Amino acid sequence: MGRAGRLREVTERGSGGAGPGSPRGGRQWIPRPPDARPGGPPPWVGVPPEARRLSLADVREACATLPEPRRLAWQVAGSRPAAVLLPLFEEGARPGSS
């Protein structure tokens, strides 16, 4: 079965037959190039677990050094800027303490 046939099968099958009000789940097909292989170990593999924790101050400091976003050389007509919001918190911190 070709890619279009597999995509049609997954689209028609949906999320494993779960109807409205049912939890999501079921079999999924994630397309990957035929030569896709797992990557190597993550860059933090040699960092001890206790050193892998970041505080909000660490994140703020790192973000303060980031450059301004670049505008793309090309844009699709009618497109708008977009962003990703990632809420961060320190577990057990009191409001206003970070």
The 8 nearest C-alpha neighbors of each residue, nearest first, counted from 0:
[[1, 4, 5, 2, 3, 6, 8, 7],
 [2, 0, 4, 3, 5, 6, 7, 8],
 [1, 3, 5, 4, 6, 0, 30, 7],
 [4, 2, 6, 5, 1, 7, 0, 8],
 [3, 5, 7, 1, 2, 6, 0, 8],
 [6, 4, 8, 2, 7, 3, 9, 1],
 [5, 7, 3, 9, 8, 4, 10, 2],
 [6, 8, 10, 4, 5, 9, 11, 3],
 [9, 7, 5, 11, 6, 10, 12, 4],
 [10, 8, 12, 6, 11, 7, 13, 5],
 [11, 9, 7, 13, 8, 12, 6, 14],
 [12, 10, 8, 13, 9, 7, 6, 14],
 [13, 11, 9, 10, 8, 15, 16, 14],
 [14, 12, 10, 11, 15, 9, 16, 17],
 [13, 15, 25, 16, 24, 17, 23, 12],
 [14, 16, 25, 17, 13, 26, 12, 24],
 [15, 17, 14, 18, 13, 12, 25, 24],
 [18, 16, 21, 15, 14, 23, 19, 22],
 [17, 19, 21, 16, 20, 22, 14, 23],
 [20, 18, 21, 17, 22, 23, 16, 14],
 [19, 21, 18, 22, 17, 23, 16, 24],
 [22, 20, 19, 18, 17, 23, 24, 16],
 [23, 21, 24, 20, 17, 18, 19, 14],
 [24, 22, 14, 21, 17, 25, 15, 18],
 [25, 23, 14, 15, 22, 26, 17, 27],
 [24, 26, 15, 14, 27, 23, 16, 17],
 [25, 27, 15, 14, 24, 28, 9, 13],
 [28, 26, 29, 25, 14, 9, 15, 24],
 [27, 29, 30, 9, 26, 6, 5, 31],
 [28, 30, 31, 27, 6, 9, 26, 32],
 [29, 31, 28, 32, 2, 6, 33, 5],
 [32, 30, 33, 29, 35, 34, 28, 36],
 [31, 33, 35, 34, 30, 36, 29, 2],
 [34, 32, 35, 31, 36, 30, 2, 29],
 [33, 35, 32, 36, 31, 37, 30, 38],
 [36, 34, 32, 33, 31, 37, 38, 30],
 [35, 37, 34, 38, 33, 32, 31, 39],
 [38, 36, 39, 35, 40, 34, 41, 31],
 [39, 37, 36, 40, 41, 35, 42, 34],
 [38, 40, 41, 37, 42, 36, 44, 43],
 [39, 41, 44, 42, 38, 43, 37, 45],
 [42, 40, 43, 44, 39, 38, 45, 46],
 [43, 41, 44, 40, 45, 46, 39, 38],
 [42, 44, 46, 41, 45, 51, 40, 47],
 [43, 45, 41, 42, 46, 40, 47, 48],
 [46, 44, 43, 47, 42, 41, 48, 40],
 [47, 45, 43, 44, 48, 50, 51, 49],
 [46, 48, 50, 49, 45, 51, 44, 43],
 [49, 47, 51, 50, 46, 52, 45, 44],
 [48, 50, 51, 47, 52, 46, 53, 45],
 [51, 49, 48, 47, 52, 46, 53, 43],
 [52, 50, 48, 49, 53, 46, 47, 43],
 [53, 51, 50, 49, 54, 48, 57, 47],
 [54, 52, 57, 51, 55, 58, 56, 50],
 [53, 55, 57, 56, 58, 52, 89, 59],
 [54, 56, 58, 57, 59, 53, 89, 97],
 [55, 57, 59, 54, 58, 60, 97, 53],
 [58, 56, 54, 60, 55, 59, 53, 61],
 [59, 57, 55, 61, 60, 56, 62, 54],
 [60, 58, 56, 62, 61, 57, 63, 55],
 [59, 61, 57, 63, 58, 62, 56, 64],
 [60, 62, 58, 63, 59, 64, 57, 65],
 [63, 61, 59, 65, 64, 60, 58, 57],
 [64, 62, 60, 61, 65, 59, 66, 58],
 [63, 65, 62, 61, 66, 60, 59, 67],
 [64, 66, 62, 63, 67, 61, 68, 60],
 [67, 65, 68, 64, 63, 69, 62, 61],
 [66, 68, 69, 65, 64, 70, 63, 62],
 [69, 67, 66, 70, 65, 71, 82, 80],
 [70, 68, 71, 67, 66, 72, 80, 73],
 [71, 69, 72, 68, 73, 74, 80, 67],
 [70, 72, 73, 69, 74, 68, 75, 80],
 [71, 73, 70, 74, 69, 75, 68, 76],
 [74, 72, 71, 75, 70, 76, 78, 69],
 [75, 73, 76, 71, 78, 72, 77, 79],
 [74, 76, 78, 77, 73, 79, 71, 72],
 [75, 77, 78, 74, 79, 73, 80, 71],
 [78, 76, 75, 79, 74, 80, 73, 81],
 [77, 79, 75, 76, 74, 80, 81, 73],
 [80, 78, 81, 77, 75, 74, 76, 82],
 [81, 79, 78, 82, 70, 74, 71, 77],
 [82, 80, 79, 83, 78, 84, 68, 70],
 [81, 83, 84, 80, 85, 79, 68, 86],
 [82, 84, 85, 81, 86, 80, 87, 68],
 [85, 83, 86, 82, 87, 81, 88, 80],
 [84, 86, 87, 83, 82, 88, 58, 55],
 [85, 87, 84, 88, 83, 89, 55, 58],
 [88, 86, 85, 89, 55, 58, 84, 54],
 [89, 87, 90, 86, 55, 92, 54, 97],
 [88, 90, 92, 91, 55, 87, 54, 97],
 [89, 91, 92, 88, 93, 87, 54, 55],
 [90, 92, 89, 93, 88, 94, 96, 97],
 [93, 91, 89, 90, 96, 94, 97, 88],
 [92, 94, 96, 95, 91, 97, 89, 90],
 [95, 93, 96, 92, 97, 91, 89, 88],
 [94, 96, 97, 93, 92, 88, 89, 91],
 [97, 95, 93, 94, 92, 89, 91, 55],
 [96, 95, 55, 92, 56, 94, 93, 89]]
